[in-house]
Amino acid sequence: MTNPQELTPASRKRPFLLRRGPMESIATALIAAGFLMLFQPFLLALYTYSLAMLLTGTVMFIVVSKFPE
């Protein structure tokens, strides 16, 4: 059995919300959803929240891109 002190920081698994790859994918999906919501002609509610979705995805991408690999 390995000792917890022997584990290097790279060998420890980070929680899902602190991993760069999956969170960048989620942020990109939010940006794409906001873009589609902005250009759809059917529902005013989707258009209303499209800018908020775009800004949330953009800020999230900027923050997550600073996480270590």
mmCIF file of the N, C-alpha and C atoms, coordinates in Angstrom:
data_MODEL
# 
_entry.id   MODEL 
# 
loop_
_atom_site.group_PDB 
_atom_site.id 
_atom_site.type_symbol 
_atom_site.label_atom_id 
_atom_site.label_alt_id 
_atom_site.label_comp_id 
_atom_site.label_asym_id 
_atom_site.label_entity_id 
_atom_site.label_seq_id 
_atom_site.pdbx_PDB_ins_code 
_atom_site.Cartn_x 
_atom_site.Cartn_y 
_atom_site.Cartn_z 
_atom_site.occupancy 
_atom_site.B_iso_or_equiv 
_atom_site.pdbx_formal_charge 
_atom_site.auth_seq_id 
_atom_site.auth_comp_id 
_atom_site.auth_asym_id 
_atom_site.auth_atom_id 
_atom_site.pdbx_PDB_model_num 
ATOM 1   N N  . MET A 1 1  ? 0.844   -1.180 0.000   1.00 0.00 ? 1  MET A N  1 
ATOM 2   C CA . MET A 1 1  ? 0.000   0.000  0.000   1.00 0.00 ? 1  MET A CA 1 
ATOM 3   C C  . MET A 1 1  ? 0.891   1.246  0.000   1.00 0.00 ? 1  MET A C  1 
ATOM 4   N N  . THR A 1 2  ? 0.523   2.224  -0.790  1.00 0.00 ? 2  THR A N  1 
ATOM 5   C CA . THR A 1 2  ? 1.359   3.420  -0.882  1.00 0.00 ? 2  THR A CA 1 
ATOM 6   C C  . THR A 1 2  ? 1.023   4.397  0.232   1.00 0.00 ? 2  THR A C  1 
ATOM 7   N N  . ASN A 1 3  ? 2.016   5.104  0.602   1.00 0.00 ? 3  ASN A N  1 
ATOM 8   C CA . ASN A 1 3  ? 1.897   6.107  1.645   1.00 0.00 ? 3  ASN A CA 1 
ATOM 9   C C  . ASN A 1 3  ? 1.414   7.418  1.021   1.00 0.00 ? 3  ASN A C  1 
ATOM 10  N N  . PRO A 1 4  ? 0.459   8.147  1.594   1.00 0.00 ? 4  PRO A N  1 
ATOM 11  C CA . PRO A 1 4  ? -0.007  9.405  0.987   1.00 0.00 ? 4  PRO A CA 1 
ATOM 12  C C  . PRO A 1 4  ? 1.099   10.440 0.841   1.00 0.00 ? 4  PRO A C  1 
ATOM 13  N N  . GLN A 1 5  ? 2.111   10.374 1.681   1.00 0.00 ? 5  GLN A N  1 
ATOM 14  C CA . GLN A 1 5  ? 3.207   11.340 1.566   1.00 0.00 ? 5  GLN A CA 1 
ATOM 15  C C  . GLN A 1 5  ? 4.090   11.033 0.367   1.00 0.00 ? 5  GLN A C  1 
ATOM 16  N N  . GLU A 1 6  ? 4.057   9.795  -0.129  1.00 0.00 ? 6  GLU A N  1 
ATOM 17  C CA . GLU A 1 6  ? 4.897   9.429  -1.263  1.00 0.00 ? 6  GLU A CA 1 
ATOM 18  C C  . GLU A 1 6  ? 4.300   9.863  -2.598  1.00 0.00 ? 6  GLU A C  1 
ATOM 19  N N  . LEU A 1 7  ? 3.042   10.199 -2.618  1.00 0.00 ? 7  LEU A N  1 
ATOM 20  C CA . LEU A 1 7  ? 2.399   10.593 -3.863  1.00 0.00 ? 7  LEU A CA 1 
ATOM 21  C C  . LEU A 1 7  ? 2.868   11.980 -4.275  1.00 0.00 ? 7  LEU A C  1 
ATOM 22  N N  . THR A 1 8  ? 3.185   12.116 -5.539  1.00 0.00 ? 8  THR A N  1 
ATOM 23  C CA . THR A 1 8  ? 3.570   13.422 -6.050  1.00 0.00 ? 8  THR A CA 1 
ATOM 24  C C  . THR A 1 8  ? 2.303   14.209 -6.374  1.00 0.00 ? 8  THR A C  1 
ATOM 25  N N  . PRO A 1 9  ? 2.371   15.541 -6.432  1.00 0.00 ? 9  PRO A N  1 
ATOM 26  C CA . PRO A 1 9  ? 1.175   16.333 -6.746  1.00 0.00 ? 9  PRO A CA 1 
ATOM 27  C C  . PRO A 1 9  ? 0.572   15.970 -8.102  1.00 0.00 ? 9  PRO A C  1 
ATOM 28  N N  . ALA A 1 10 ? 1.393   15.580 -9.076  1.00 0.00 ? 10 ALA A N  1 
ATOM 29  C CA . ALA A 1 10 ? 0.873   15.236 -10.401 1.00 0.00 ? 10 ALA A CA 1 
ATOM 30  C C  . ALA A 1 10 ? 0.092   13.930 -10.381 1.00 0.00 ? 10 ALA A C  1 
ATOM 31  N N  . SER A 1 11 ? 0.391   13.048 -9.448  1.00 0.00 ? 11 SER A N  1 
ATOM 32  C CA . SER A 1 11 ? -0.286  11.760 -9.430  1.00 0.00 ? 11 SER A CA 1 
ATOM 33  C C  . SER A 1 11 ? -1.628  11.816 -8.709  1.00 0.00 ? 11 SER A C  1 
ATOM 34  N N  . ARG A 1 12 ? -1.904  12.880 -7.978  1.00 0.00 ? 12 ARG A N  1 
ATOM 35  C CA . ARG A 1 12 ? -3.193  13.033 -7.307  1.00 0.00 ? 12 ARG A CA 1 
ATOM 36  C C  . ARG A 1 12 ? -4.223  13.529 -8.305  1.00 0.00 ? 12 ARG A C  1 
ATOM 37  N N  . LYS A 1 13 ? -5.425  13.012 -8.205  1.00 0.00 ? 13 LYS A N  1 
ATOM 38  C CA . LYS A 1 13 ? -6.491  13.438 -9.099  1.00 0.00 ? 13 LYS A CA 1 
ATOM 39  C C  . LYS A 1 13 ? -7.139  14.707 -8.569  1.00 0.00 ? 13 LYS A C  1 
ATOM 40  N N  . ARG A 1 14 ? -7.319  15.685 -9.442  1.00 0.00 ? 14 ARG A N  1 
ATOM 41  C CA . ARG A 1 14 ? -8.014  16.911 -9.068  1.00 0.00 ? 14 ARG A CA 1 
ATOM 42  C C  . ARG A 1 14 ? -9.513  16.668 -9.162  1.00 0.00 ? 14 ARG A C  1 
ATOM 43  N N  . PRO A 1 15 ? -10.298 17.395 -8.372  1.00 0.00 ? 15 PRO A N  1 
ATOM 44  C CA . PRO A 1 15 ? -11.760 17.307 -8.530  1.00 0.00 ? 15 PRO A CA 1 
ATOM 45  C C  . PRO A 1 15 ? -12.182 17.777 -9.926  1.00 0.00 ? 15 PRO A C  1 
ATOM 46  N N  . PHE A 1 16 ? -13.323 17.305 -10.383 1.00 0.00 ? 16 PHE A N  1 
ATOM 47  C CA . PHE A 1 16 ? -13.782 17.611 -11.742 1.00 0.00 ? 16 PHE A CA 1 
ATOM 48  C C  . PHE A 1 16 ? -13.872 19.114 -11.996 1.00 0.00 ? 16 PHE A C  1 
ATOM 49  N N  . LEU A 1 17 ? -14.327 19.867 -11.008 1.00 0.00 ? 17 LEU A N  1 
ATOM 50  C CA . LEU A 1 17 ? -14.500 21.303 -11.209 1.00 0.00 ? 17 LEU A CA 1 
ATOM 51  C C  . LEU A 1 17 ? -13.185 22.079 -11.221 1.00 0.00 ? 17 LEU A C  1 
ATOM 52  N N  . LEU A 1 18 ? -12.092 21.426 -10.915 1.00 0.00 ? 18 LEU A N  1 
ATOM 53  C CA . LEU A 1 18 ? -10.793 22.098 -10.946 1.00 0.00 ? 18 LEU A CA 1 
ATOM 54  C C  . LEU A 1 18 ? -9.902  21.600 -12.075 1.00 0.00 ? 18 LEU A C  1 
ATOM 55  N N  . ARG A 1 19 ? -10.454 20.799 -12.978 1.00 0.00 ? 19 ARG A N  1 
ATOM 56  C CA . ARG A 1 19 ? -9.685  20.332 -14.128 1.00 0.00 ? 19 ARG A CA 1 
ATOM 57  C C  . ARG A 1 19 ? -9.886  21.284 -15.294 1.00 0.00 ? 19 ARG A C  1 
ATOM 58  N N  . ARG A 1 20 ? -8.799  21.582 -15.980 1.00 0.00 ? 20 ARG A N  1 
ATOM 59  C CA . ARG A 1 20 ? -8.848  22.576 -17.051 1.00 0.00 ? 20 ARG A CA 1 
ATOM 60  C C  . ARG A 1 20 ? -9.616  22.079 -18.279 1.00 0.00 ? 20 ARG A C  1 
ATOM 61  N N  . GLY A 1 21 ? -9.351  20.884 -18.731 1.00 0.00 ? 21 GLY A N  1 
ATOM 62  C CA . GLY A 1 21 ? -9.942  20.374 -19.965 1.00 0.00 ? 21 GLY A CA 1 
ATOM 63  C C  . GLY A 1 21 ? -11.463 20.326 -19.957 1.00 0.00 ? 21 GLY A C  1 
ATOM 64  N N  . PRO A 1 22 ? -12.066 19.614 -18.999 1.00 0.00 ? 22 PRO A N  1 
ATOM 65  C CA . PRO A 1 22 ? -13.531 19.535 -18.999 1.00 0.00 ? 22 PRO A CA 1 
ATOM 66  C C  . PRO A 1 22 ? -14.213 20.887 -18.791 1.00 0.00 ? 22 PRO A C  1 
ATOM 67  N N  . MET A 1 23 ? -13.621 21.727 -17.956 1.00 0.00 ? 23 MET A N  1 
ATOM 68  C CA . MET A 1 23 ? -14.250 23.019 -17.694 1.00 0.00 ? 23 MET A CA 1 
ATOM 69  C C  . MET A 1 23 ? -14.142 23.957 -18.905 1.00 0.00 ? 23 MET A C  1 
ATOM 70  N N  . GLU A 1 24 ? -13.059 23.855 -19.679 1.00 0.00 ? 24 GLU A N  1 
ATOM 71  C CA . GLU A 1 24 ? -12.967 24.639 -20.907 1.00 0.00 ? 24 GLU A CA 1 
ATOM 72  C C  . GLU A 1 24 ? -14.024 24.183 -21.898 1.00 0.00 ? 24 GLU A C  1 
ATOM 73  N N  . SER A 1 25 ? -14.286 22.885 -21.940 1.00 0.00 ? 25 SER A N  1 
ATOM 74  C CA . SER A 1 25 ? -15.325 22.369 -22.830 1.00 0.00 ? 25 SER A CA 1 
ATOM 75  C C  . SER A 1 25 ? -16.706 22.881 -22.424 1.00 0.00 ? 25 SER A C  1 
ATOM 76  N N  . ILE A 1 26 ? -16.976 22.911 -21.135 1.00 0.00 ? 26 ILE A N  1 
ATOM 77  C CA . ILE A 1 26 ? -18.262 23.424 -20.647 1.00 0.00 ? 26 ILE A CA 1 
ATOM 78  C C  . ILE A 1 26 ? -18.396 24.912 -20.971 1.00 0.00 ? 26 ILE A C  1 
ATOM 79  N N  . ALA A 1 27 ? -17.314 25.668 -20.769 1.00 0.00 ? 27 ALA A N  1 
ATOM 80  C CA . ALA A 1 27 ? -17.352 27.105 -21.075 1.00 0.00 ? 27 ALA A CA 1 
ATOM 81  C C  . ALA A 1 27 ? -17.575 27.338 -22.568 1.00 0.00 ? 27 ALA A C  1 
ATOM 82  N N  . THR A 1 28 ? -16.945 26.541 -23.411 1.00 0.00 ? 28 THR A N  1 
ATOM 83  C CA . THR A 1 28 ? -17.133 26.667 -24.853 1.00 0.00 ? 28 THR A CA 1 
ATOM 84  C C  . THR A 1 28 ? -18.573 26.334 -25.240 1.00 0.00 ? 28 THR A C  1 
ATOM 85  N N  . ALA A 1 29 ? -19.145 25.324 -24.593 1.00 0.00 ? 29 ALA A N  1 
ATOM 86  C CA . ALA A 1 29 ? -20.540 24.958 -24.864 1.00 0.00 ? 29 ALA A CA 1 
ATOM 87  C C  . ALA A 1 29 ? -21.484 26.086 -24.445 1.00 0.00 ? 29 ALA A C  1 
ATOM 88  N N  . LEU A 1 30 ? -21.189 26.753 -23.333 1.00 0.00 ? 30 LEU A N  1 
ATOM 89  C CA . LEU A 1 30 ? -22.018 27.888 -22.904 1.00 0.00 ? 30 LEU A CA 1 
ATOM 90  C C  . LEU A 1 30 ? -21.944 29.035 -23.913 1.00 0.00 ? 30 LEU A C  1 
ATOM 91  N N  . ILE A 1 31 ? -20.759 29.301 -24.427 1.00 0.00 ? 31 ILE A N  1 
ATOM 92  C CA . ILE A 1 31 ? -20.594 30.357 -25.426 1.00 0.00 ? 31 ILE A CA 1 
ATOM 93  C C  . ILE A 1 31 ? -21.373 30.006 -26.687 1.00 0.00 ? 31 ILE A C  1 
ATOM 94  N N  . ALA A 1 32 ? -21.272 28.756 -27.125 1.00 0.00 ? 32 ALA A N  1 
ATOM 95  C CA . ALA A 1 32 ? -21.995 28.330 -28.327 1.00 0.00 ? 32 ALA A CA 1 
ATOM 96  C C  . ALA A 1 32 ? -23.508 28.407 -28.111 1.00 0.00 ? 32 ALA A C  1 
ATOM 97  N N  . ALA A 1 33 ? -23.978 28.004 -26.938 1.00 0.00 ? 33 ALA A N  1 
ATOM 98  C CA . ALA A 1 33 ? -25.412 28.067 -26.643 1.00 0.00 ? 33 ALA A CA 1 
ATOM 99  C C  . ALA A 1 33 ? -25.891 29.518 -26.631 1.00 0.00 ? 33 ALA A C  1 
ATOM 100 N N  . GLY A 1 34 ? -25.107 30.410 -26.050 1.00 0.00 ? 34 GLY A N  1 
ATOM 101 C CA . GLY A 1 34 ? -25.471 31.826 -26.044 1.00 0.00 ? 34 GLY A CA 1 
ATOM 102 C C  . GLY A 1 34 ? -25.523 32.408 -27.440 1.00 0.00 ? 34 GLY A C  1 
ATOM 103 N N  . PHE A 1 35 ? -24.598 31.994 -28.281 1.00 0.00 ? 35 PHE A N  1 
ATOM 104 C CA . PHE A 1 35 ? -24.584 32.457 -29.668 1.00 0.00 ? 35 PHE A CA 1 
ATOM 105 C C  . PHE A 1 35 ? -25.826 31.974 -30.410 1.00 0.00 ? 35 PHE A C  1 
ATOM 106 N N  . LEU A 1 36 ? -26.170 30.702 -30.236 1.00 0.00 ? 36 LEU A N  1 
ATOM 107 C CA . LEU A 1 36 ? -27.372 30.171 -30.894 1.00 0.00 ? 36 LEU A CA 1 
ATOM 108 C C  . LEU A 1 36 ? -28.646 30.829 -30.365 1.00 0.00 ? 36 LEU A C  1 
ATOM 109 N N  . MET A 1 37 ? -28.668 31.089 -29.063 1.00 0.00 ? 37 MET A N  1 
ATOM 110 C CA . MET A 1 37 ? -29.831 31.763 -28.468 1.00 0.00 ? 37 MET A CA 1 
ATOM 111 C C  . MET A 1 37 ? -29.981 33.185 -29.025 1.00 0.00 ? 37 MET A C  1 
ATOM 112 N N  . LEU A 1 38 ? -28.866 33.816 -29.321 1.00 0.00 ? 38 LEU A N  1 
ATOM 113 C CA . LEU A 1 38 ? -28.899 35.189 -29.822 1.00 0.00 ? 38 LEU A CA 1 
ATOM 114 C C  . LEU A 1 38 ? -29.497 35.268 -31.227 1.00 0.00 ? 38 LEU A C  1 
ATOM 115 N N  . PHE A 1 39 ? -29.244 34.251 -32.040 1.00 0.00 ? 39 PHE A N  1 
ATOM 116 C CA . PHE A 1 39 ? -29.655 34.310 -33.444 1.00 0.00 ? 39 PHE A CA 1 
ATOM 117 C C  . PHE A 1 39 ? -30.868 33.461 -33.786 1.00 0.00 ? 39 PHE A C  1 
ATOM 118 N N  . GLN A 1 40 ? -31.576 32.966 -32.797 1.00 0.00 ? 40 GLN A N  1 
ATOM 119 C CA . GLN A 1 40 ? -32.802 32.219 -33.094 1.00 0.00 ? 40 GLN A CA 1 
ATOM 120 C C  . GLN A 1 40 ? -33.982 33.195 -33.105 1.00 0.00 ? 40 GLN A C  1 
ATOM 121 N N  . PRO A 1 41 ? -34.946 32.983 -34.025 1.00 0.00 ? 41 PRO A N  1 
ATOM 122 C CA . PRO A 1 41 ? -36.056 33.941 -34.154 1.00 0.00 ? 41 PRO A CA 1 
ATOM 123 C C  . PRO A 1 41 ? -37.361 33.525 -33.462 1.00 0.00 ? 41 PRO A C  1 
ATOM 124 N N  . PHE A 1 42 ? -37.350 32.488 -32.621 1.00 0.00 ? 42 PHE A N  1 
ATOM 125 C CA . PHE A 1 42 ? -38.604 31.912 -32.153 1.00 0.00 ? 42 PHE A CA 1 
ATOM 126 C C  . PHE A 1 42 ? -39.032 32.361 -30.755 1.00 0.00 ? 42 PHE A C  1 
ATOM 127 N N  . LEU A 1 43 ? -38.140 32.329 -29.807 1.00 0.00 ? 43 LEU A N  1 
ATOM 128 C CA . LEU A 1 43 ? -38.517 32.599 -28.420 1.00 0.00 ? 43 LEU A CA 1 
ATOM 129 C C  . LEU A 1 43 ? -37.792 33.831 -27.888 1.00 0.00 ? 43 LEU A C  1 
ATOM 130 N N  . LEU A 1 44 ? -38.567 34.783 -27.416 1.00 0.00 ? 44 LEU A N  1 
ATOM 131 C CA . LEU A 1 44 ? -37.989 36.012 -26.876 1.00 0.00 ? 44 LEU A CA 1 
ATOM 132 C C  . LEU A 1 44 ? -37.216 35.739 -25.586 1.00 0.00 ? 44 LEU A C  1 
ATOM 133 N N  . ALA A 1 45 ? -37.641 34.741 -24.803 1.00 0.00 ? 45 ALA A N  1 
ATOM 134 C CA . ALA A 1 45 ? -36.955 34.424 -23.547 1.00 0.00 ? 45 ALA A CA 1 
ATOM 135 C C  . ALA A 1 45 ? -35.525 33.953 -23.808 1.00 0.00 ? 45 ALA A C  1 
ATOM 136 N N  . LEU A 1 46 ? -35.347 33.144 -24.855 1.00 0.00 ? 46 LEU A N  1 
ATOM 137 C CA . LEU A 1 46 ? -33.982 32.703 -25.187 1.00 0.00 ? 46 LEU A CA 1 
ATOM 138 C C  . LEU A 1 46 ? -33.120 33.883 -25.616 1.00 0.00 ? 46 LEU A C  1 
ATOM 139 N N  . TYR A 1 47 ? -33.695 34.767 -26.422 1.00 0.00 ? 47 TYR A N  1 
ATOM 140 C CA . TYR A 1 47 ? -32.962 35.954 -26.856 1.00 0.00 ? 47 TYR A CA 1 
ATOM 141 C C  . TYR A 1 47 ? -32.603 36.846 -25.666 1.00 0.00 ? 47 TYR A C  1 
ATOM 142 N N  . THR A 1 48 ? -33.504 36.933 -24.703 1.00 0.00 ? 48 THR A N  1 
ATOM 143 C CA . THR A 1 48 ? -33.295 37.793 -23.540 1.00 0.00 ? 48 THR A CA 1 
ATOM 144 C C  . THR A 1 48 ? -32.087 37.352 -22.730 1.00 0.00 ? 48 THR A C  1 
ATOM 145 N N  . TYR A 1 49 ? -31.903 36.054 -22.568 1.00 0.00 ? 49 TYR A N  1 
ATOM 146 C CA . TYR A 1 49 ? -30.815 35.539 -21.739 1.00 0.00 ? 49 TYR A CA 1 
ATOM 147 C C  . TYR A 1 49 ? -29.559 35.184 -22.529 1.00 0.00 ? 49 TYR A C  1 
ATOM 148 N N  . SER A 1 50 ? -29.544 35.457 -23.827 1.00 0.00 ? 50 SER A N  1 
ATOM 149 C CA . SER A 1 50 ? -28.393 35.074 -24.646 1.00 0.00 ? 50 SER A CA 1 
ATOM 150 C C  . SER A 1 50 ? -27.126 35.846 -24.270 1.00 0.00 ? 50 SER A C  1 
ATOM 151 N N  . LEU A 1 51 ? -27.244 37.134 -24.009 1.00 0.00 ? 51 LEU A N  1 
ATOM 152 C CA . LEU A 1 51 ? -26.056 37.918 -23.649 1.00 0.00 ? 51 LEU A CA 1 
ATOM 153 C C  . LEU A 1 51 ? -25.487 37.456 -22.310 1.00 0.00 ? 51 LEU A C  1 
ATOM 154 N N  . ALA A 1 52 ? -26.360 37.172 -21.362 1.00 0.00 ? 52 ALA A N  1 
ATOM 155 C CA . ALA A 1 52 ? -25.892 36.672 -20.067 1.00 0.00 ? 52 ALA A CA 1 
ATOM 156 C C  . ALA A 1 52 ? -25.171 35.343 -20.229 1.00 0.00 ? 52 ALA A C  1 
ATOM 157 N N  . MET A 1 53 ? -25.684 34.488 -21.109 1.00 0.00 ? 53 MET A N  1 
ATOM 158 C CA . MET A 1 53 ? -25.048 33.191 -21.355 1.00 0.00 ? 53 MET A CA 1 
ATOM 159 C C  . MET A 1 53 ? -23.685 33.379 -22.021 1.00 0.00 ? 53 MET A C  1 
ATOM 160 N N  . LEU A 1 54 ? -23.610 34.275 -22.988 1.00 0.00 ? 54 LEU A N  1 
ATOM 161 C CA . LEU A 1 54 ? -22.335 34.556 -23.652 1.00 0.00 ? 54 LEU A CA 1 
ATOM 162 C C  . LEU A 1 54 ? -21.299 35.099 -22.671 1.00 0.00 ? 54 LEU A C  1 
ATOM 163 N N  . LEU A 1 55 ? -21.704 36.040 -21.855 1.00 0.00 ? 55 LEU A N  1 
ATOM 164 C CA . LEU A 1 55 ? -20.773 36.626 -20.886 1.00 0.00 ? 55 LEU A CA 1 
ATOM 165 C C  . LEU A 1 55 ? -20.336 35.615 -19.833 1.00 0.00 ? 55 LEU A C  1 
ATOM 166 N N  . THR A 1 56 ? -21.256 34.783 -19.373 1.00 0.00 ? 56 THR A N  1 
ATOM 167 C CA . THR A 1 56 ? -20.906 33.751 -18.393 1.00 0.00 ? 56 THR A CA 1 
ATOM 168 C C  . THR A 1 56 ? -19.894 32.778 -18.979 1.00 0.00 ? 56 THR A C  1 
ATOM 169 N N  . GLY A 1 57 ? -20.133 32.324 -20.184 1.00 0.00 ? 57 GLY A N  1 
ATOM 170 C CA . GLY A 1 57 ? -19.201 31.407 -20.833 1.00 0.00 ? 57 GLY A CA 1 
ATOM 171 C C  . GLY A 1 57 ? -17.839 32.031 -21.074 1.00 0.00 ? 57 GLY A C  1 
ATOM 172 N N  . THR A 1 58 ? -17.831 33.301 -21.464 1.00 0.00 ? 58 THR A N  1 
ATOM 173 C CA . THR A 1 58 ? -16.560 33.982 -21.727 1.00 0.00 ? 58 THR A CA 1 
ATOM 174 C C  . THR A 1 58 ? -15.749 34.176 -20.447 1.00 0.00 ? 58 THR A C  1 
ATOM 175 N N  . VAL A 1 59 ? -16.399 34.648 -19.408 1.00 0.00 ? 59 VAL A N  1 
ATOM 176 C CA . VAL A 1 59 ? -15.697 34.840 -18.127 1.00 0.00 ? 59 VAL A CA 1 
ATOM 177 C C  . VAL A 1 59 ? -15.221 33.494 -17.580 1.00 0.00 ? 59 VAL A C  1 
ATOM 178 N N  . MET A 1 60 ? -16.062 32.479 -17.693 1.00 0.00 ? 60 MET A N  1 
ATOM 179 C CA . MET A 1 60 ? -15.675 31.151 -17.225 1.00 0.00 ? 60 MET A CA 1 
ATOM 180 C C  . MET A 1 60 ? -14.460 30.636 -17.994 1.00 0.00 ? 60 MET A C  1 
ATOM 181 N N  . PHE A 1 61 ? -14.446 30.844 -19.315 1.00 0.00 ? 61 PHE A N  1 
ATOM 182 C CA . PHE A 1 61 ? -13.307 30.394 -20.120 1.00 0.00 ? 61 PHE A CA 1 
ATOM 183 C C  . PHE A 1 61 ? -12.036 31.129 -19.717 1.00 0.00 ? 61 PHE A C  1 
ATOM 184 N N  . ILE A 1 62 ? -12.128 32.419 -19.474 1.00 0.00 ? 62 ILE A N  1 
ATOM 185 C CA . ILE A 1 62 ? -10.948 33.190 -19.079 1.00 0.00 ? 62 ILE A CA 1 
ATOM 186 C C  . ILE A 1 62 ? -10.401 32.696 -17.745 1.00 0.00 ? 62 ILE A C  1 
ATOM 187 N N  . VAL A 1 63 ? -11.281 32.451 -16.792 1.00 0.00 ? 63 VAL A N  1 
ATOM 188 C CA . VAL A 1 63 ? -10.845 31.985 -15.478 1.00 0.00 ? 63 VAL A CA 1 
ATOM 189 C C  . VAL A 1 63 ? -10.265 30.576 -15.565 1.00 0.00 ? 63 VAL A C  1 
ATOM 190 N N  . VAL A 1 64 ? -10.955 29.690 -16.260 1.00 0.00 ? 64 VAL A N  1 
ATOM 191 C CA . VAL A 1 64 ? -10.527 28.285 -16.325 1.00 0.00 ? 64 VAL A CA 1 
ATOM 192 C C  . VAL A 1 64 ? -9.230  28.140 -17.109 1.00 0.00 ? 64 VAL A C  1 
ATOM 193 N N  . SER A 1 65 ? -8.987  29.006 -18.079 1.00 0.00 ? 65 SER A N  1 
ATOM 194 C CA . SER A 1 65 ? -7.758  28.883 -18.846 1.00 0.00 ? 65 SER A CA 1 
ATOM 195 C C  . SER A 1 65 ? -6.519  29.176 -18.009 1.00 0.00 ? 65 SER A C  1 
ATOM 196 N N  . LYS A 1 66 ? -6.703  29.738 -16.826 1.00 0.00 ? 66 LYS A N  1 
ATOM 197 C CA . LYS A 1 66 ? -5.571  29.988 -15.919 1.00 0.00 ? 66 LYS A CA 1 
ATOM 198 C C  . LYS A 1 66 ? -5.265  28.777 -15.030 1.00 0.00 ? 66 LYS A C  1 
ATOM 199 N N  . PHE A 1 67 ? -6.152  27.766 -15.027 1.00 0.00 ? 67 PHE A N  1 
ATOM 200 C CA . PHE A 1 67 ? -5.906  26.568 -14.209 1.00 0.00 ? 67 PHE A CA 1 
ATOM 201 C C  . PHE A 1 67 ? -4.699  25.814 -14.757 1.00 0.00 ? 67 PHE A C  1 
ATOM 202 N N  . PRO A 1 68 ? -3.963  25.107 -13.879 1.00 0.00 ? 68 PRO A N  1 
ATOM 203 C CA . PRO A 1 68 ? -2.854  24.278 -14.375 1.00 0.00 ? 68 PRO A CA 1 
ATOM 204 C C  . PRO A 1 68 ? -3.392  23.090 -15.165 1.00 0.00 ? 68 PRO A C  1 
ATOM 205 N N  . GLU A 1 69 ? -2.574  22.579 -16.046 1.00 0.00 ? 69 GLU A N  1 
ATOM 206 C CA . GLU A 1 69 ? -2.996  21.448 -16.902 1.00 0.00 ? 69 GLU A CA 1 
ATOM 207 C C  . GLU A 1 69 ? -3.218  20.236 -16.091 1.00 0.00 ? 69 GLU A C  1 
# 
